[in-house]
Amino acid sequence: MSNEFDAEAYATAAAAAVGLPLDPAHLPGVVLNLRLAARMAGIVEGLALTPAEEAAPVFVAGRDAP
């Protein structure tokens, strides 16, 4: 079993799961963007964080900053 991300299979399955029509002409662009997002996620996941790093506060429109 391969752990490699199958962007095309994901795109078609996710579109079907939410009832989104996916024009076959658009599939190559969707796949390209999913592969790019997966590469960016891999970079972020590869960063070593220490307990000193904190998550950023959550932005909520219309709410004053803490």
FIDREN-986736 format. One line per field, with one value per atom (N, C-alpha, C): residue in three letters; atom name; y, x, z. Coordinates in pm, 1 decimal, m for minus. Layout:
type: c(Ala;...)
atom: c(CA;...)
yy: c(Y;...)
xx: c(X;...)
zz: c(Z;...)
***
This chain:
type: c(Met;Met;Met;Ser;Ser;Ser;Asn;Asn;Asn;Glu;Glu;Glu;Phe;Phe;Phe;Asp;Asp;Asp;Ala;Ala;Ala;Glu;Glu;Glu;Ala;Ala;Ala;Tyr;Tyr;Tyr;Ala;Ala;Ala;Thr;Thr;Thr;Ala;Ala;Ala;Ala;Ala;Ala;Ala;Ala;Ala;Ala;Ala;Ala;Ala;Ala;Ala;Val;Val;Val;Gly;Gly;Gly;Leu;Leu;Leu;Pro;Pro;Pro;Leu;Leu;Leu;Asp;Asp;Asp;Pro;Pro;Pro;Ala;Ala;Ala;His;His;His;Leu;Leu;Leu;Pro;Pro;Pro;Gly;Gly;Gly;Val;Val;Val;Val;Val;Val;Leu;Leu;Leu;Asn;Asn;Asn;Leu;Leu;Leu;Arg;Arg;Arg;Leu;Leu;Leu;Ala;Ala;Ala;Ala;Ala;Ala;Arg;Arg;Arg;Met;Met;Met;Ala;Ala;Ala;Gly;Gly;Gly;Ile;Ile;Ile;Val;Val;Val;Glu;Glu;Glu;Gly;Gly;Gly;Leu;Leu;Leu;Ala;Ala;Ala;Leu;Leu;Leu;Thr;Thr;Thr;Pro;Pro;Pro;Ala;Ala;Ala;Glu;Glu;Glu;Glu;Glu;Glu;Ala;Ala;Ala;Ala;Ala;Ala;Pro;Pro;Pro;Val;Val;Val;Phe;Phe;Phe;Val;Val;Val;Ala;Ala;Ala;Gly;Gly;Gly;Arg;Arg;Arg;Asp;Asp;Asp;Ala;Ala;Ala;Pro;Pro;Pro)
atom: c(N;CA;C;N;CA;C;N;CA;C;N;CA;C;N;CA;C;N;CA;C;N;CA;C;N;CA;C;N;CA;C;N;CA;C;N;CA;C;N;CA;C;N;CA;C;N;CA;C;N;CA;C;N;CA;C;N;CA;C;N;CA;C;N;CA;C;N;CA;C;N;CA;C;N;CA;C;N;CA;C;N;CA;C;N;CA;C;N;CA;C;N;CA;C;N;CA;C;N;CA;C;N;CA;C;N;CA;C;N;CA;C;N;CA;C;N;CA;C;N;CA;C;N;CA;C;N;CA;C;N;CA;C;N;CA;C;N;CA;C;N;CA;C;N;CA;C;N;CA;C;N;CA;C;N;CA;C;N;CA;C;N;CA;C;N;CA;C;N;CA;C;N;CA;C;N;CA;C;N;CA;C;N;CA;C;N;CA;C;N;CA;C;N;CA;C;N;CA;C;N;CA;C;N;CA;C;N;CA;C;N;CA;C;N;CA;C;N;CA;C;N;CA;C;N;CA;C;N;CA;C)
yy: c(m118.4;0.0;124.7;218.4;341.6;450.5;529.3;641.6;771.2;762.7;882.4;936.4;1068.1;1135.0;1125.1;1069.0;1059.3;1175.0;1285.6;1407.7;1390.1;1317.4;1298.7;1216.5;1109.0;1027.5;1107.1;1185.4;1267.8;1370.0;1438.3;1541.4;1482.7;1371.2;1312.6;1259.9;1198.0;1145.6;1258.3;1362.4;1473.6;1548.3;1569.3;1637.0;1555.1;1425.0;1338.5;1338.4;1339.1;1333.6;1454.9;1570.6;1692.0;1732.6;1647.7;1675.4;1788.9;1808.3;1916.2;1862.2;1913.3;1867.5;1913.7;1821.9;1854.1;1827.4;1933.8;1923.6;1859.3;1754.6;1689.5;1786.4;1894.3;1992.8;2068.6;2073.5;2144.9;2055.0;1924.4;1830.2;1851.6;1874.6;1895.0;2013.7;2122.4;2238.2;2209.7;2138.6;2102.2;2012.0;1914.2;1821.3;1896.2;1988.2;2067.9;2144.2;2208.1;2284.6;2195.0;2078.5;1985.5;1935.0;1906.6;1862.5;1973.0;2096.7;2209.8;2225.0;2216.0;2226.7;2114.1;1994.9;1881.7;1904.4;1961.7;1992.2;2097.0;2200.6;2304.8;2246.6;2159.5;2096.7;2012.7;1944.5;1864.8;1949.7;2067.5;2158.9;2202.2;2239.5;2284.2;2169.9;2050.6;1936.0;1898.9;1932.3;1898.8;1992.5;2101.9;2196.7;2142.7;2154.1;2110.5;2224.7;2198.8;2300.0;2257.4;2355.2;2327.1;2366.9;2327.4;2368.2;2520.7;2594.1;2739.8;2805.8;2738.2;2794.7;2781.1;2888.3;2887.0;2907.5;2853.3;2874.4;3020.1;3069.8;3206.8;3216.1;3333.6;3348.8;3334.2;3295.3;3277.7;3412.3;3447.3;3571.9;3551.7;3638.7;3639.5;3781.0;3793.9;3926.3;3994.4;4120.8;4197.6;4185.6;4107.0;4089.9;4161.5;4230.4;4298.2;4195.1;4230.2;4142.7;4127.8;4009.4;3987.9;4074.5)
xx: c(84.0;0.0;88.5;56.4;134.0;72.7;160.8;113.6;112.8;143.5;147.2;5.4;m8.1;m136.6;m184.0;m301.6;m360.6;m459.4;m410.5;m489.8;m611.6;m597.4;m711.1;m821.0;m784.2;m884.1;m950.9;m871.9;m928.5;m1026.3;m988.1;m1073.8;m1207.0;m1203.2;m1328.0;m1413.6;m1350.4;m1426.2;m1484.5;m1406.4;m1454.0;m1567.3;m1553.7;m1659.7;m1788.1;m1776.6;m1894.5;m1956.5;m1873.0;m1922.5;m2006.5;m1973.3;m2048.4;m2145.4;m2158.8;m2252.2;m2210.2;m2080.8;m2027.9;m1995.3;m2060.8;m2024.3;m1883.1;m1802.5;m1664.5;m1646.6;m1639.7;m1623.0;m1487.4;m1483.9;m1356.1;m1250.5;m1292.7;m1197.1;m1129.2;m1193.1;m1136.0;m1049.7;m1063.4;m992.0;m840.1;m772.2;m626.3;m586.2;m660.7;m630.2;m655.1;m763.0;m793.6;m683.6;m642.9;m536.8;m405.9;m372.2;m250.5;m251.3;m363.6;m374.1;m371.6;m433.8;m429.4;m286.7;m214.7;m74.9;11.0;m11.7;61.8;29.6;m97.7;m138.1;m76.8;m70.1;m10.3;139.5;208.6;351.5;371.0;286.0;297.2;269.1;169.7;137.7;254.7;323.0;438.9;550.6;570.1;672.5;637.0;511.5;467.3;476.0;432.6;437.7;581.2;676.2;815.0;886.4;821.7;884.9;885.4;997.7;1008.2;964.0;863.8;815.2;846.4;874.8;899.5;775.3;766.4;653.0;641.5;749.5;746.6;664.0;648.7;567.6;419.6;347.6;205.2;127.0;8.0;m78.8;m122.5;m143.8;m191.6;m335.4;m374.1;m513.4;m606.4;m726.9;m825.2;m888.4;m890.0;m952.0;m1101.7;m1177.5;m1323.3;m1362.7;m1422.1;m1461.1;m1556.7;m1529.7;m1616.3;m1584.4;m1484.7;m1446.1;m1314.3;m1302.1;m1177.2;m1069.6;m947.2;m834.0;m818.6;m772.5;m755.2;m646.9)
zz: c(0.0;0.0;0.0;m86.1;m97.0;m10.4;53.2;133.5;53.6;m75.9;m159.1;m179.6;m171.5;m186.7;m331.0;m352.2;m485.1;m500.6;m553.4;m563.2;m652.8;m760.4;m851.5;m785.8;m719.1;m649.7;m538.9;m467.1;m360.2;m416.4;m523.9;m583.4;m627.9;m696.7;m745.2;m630.8;m530.4;m416.5;m331.7;m307.0;m224.3;m295.1;m424.2;m499.7;m494.9;m513.2;m507.6;m368.1;m265.6;m127.3;m90.5;m147.8;m113.9;m224.8;m325.9;m433.8;m524.9;m538.7;m622.1;m760.5;m863.6;m997.7;m1032.7;m1080.0;m1115.6;m1264.3;m1341.1;m1485.4;m1513.7;m1595.7;m1627.6;m1681.0;m1744.9;m1795.7;m1681.9;m1565.9;m1451.3;m1362.7;m1379.8;m1293.4;m1291.6;m1404.0;m1397.4;m1309.1;m1314.3;m1229.9;m1083.1;m1054.8;m916.4;m861.7;m941.1;m899.7;m876.7;m964.1;m948.9;m816.5;m786.1;m661.5;m538.3;m545.1;m431.0;m407.5;m514.9;m499.7;m438.5;m480.7;m424.5;m275.4;m240.5;m100.2;m17.0;m73.2;m2.0;21.3;m78.5;m60.5;47.7;48.1;151.0;289.2;298.4;427.2;476.7;385.1;422.7;481.0;424.6;476.8;618.5;638.5;771.1;871.8;831.9;922.4;959.8;872.5;897.5;992.9;1031.7;1122.7;1264.8;1327.7;1466.8;1557.6;1637.4;1730.8;1873.3;1955.1;2097.0;2175.5;2300.3;2382.1;2396.9;2369.3;2382.7;2271.8;2156.8;2049.5;2085.3;2063.3;2092.4;1964.0;1962.0;1847.0;1842.9;1723.7;1709.0;1758.3;1806.0;1847.6;1726.8;1752.8;1646.4;1614.4;1486.3;1443.7;1430.2;1490.9;1475.0;1435.7;1317.9;1268.3;1366.3;1394.0;1480.3;1627.9;1662.3;1802.0;1826.1;1936.5;1969.1;2002.3;1968.6;1997.5;2149.0;2193.9;2339.7;2398.0)
***
